[in-house]
Amino acid sequence: MIDPSAQAELIIAFANTVDIEDETDALADTAGLARWLADAGLTTSTPVVTAEGHDRCHRFRSGVRELLGTGRGLRLGLLGQLEEPQPALVLDAGLRQP
């Protein structure tokens, strides 16, 4: 089995920001999302996260979790083939840096 690239690990970490069993969500609010983006190194400063951006990010995360949960992402080879960082995947969810 191929180990996931660093970029794929980032996507997995993003998907795992919610834990259904423990009922925790690192992205529960706009501040949590902004903190996660900064901690993940996707921005050089803490971004301003709008309510709309927060909602879009939650929907995006749900889609990523669904894709990973079905194994479809693995079948498509997405996790092993990301070669460049893809911060736009998350930042394009409507977030803006100050």
C-alpha angles and dihedrals in degrees: 000000000000116000113238117256120247088259092052089049087056091053090048091049089051091051090049095054085101122059111195094190095050092037092229128138122186088195096049092126139016092265091054092051092048090049092049093050091051094044091049090055094242093128135028093225136025106282126225106246118202123207088248091050090048091052092047091050091052090051091047091050090051089054093048091049090050092049093048093043094056092048089234091124089056093048090050090051093235097137098054099040106055104114103168128049111266105203089147088071088068103022092052087065087095101281123143131195116228 
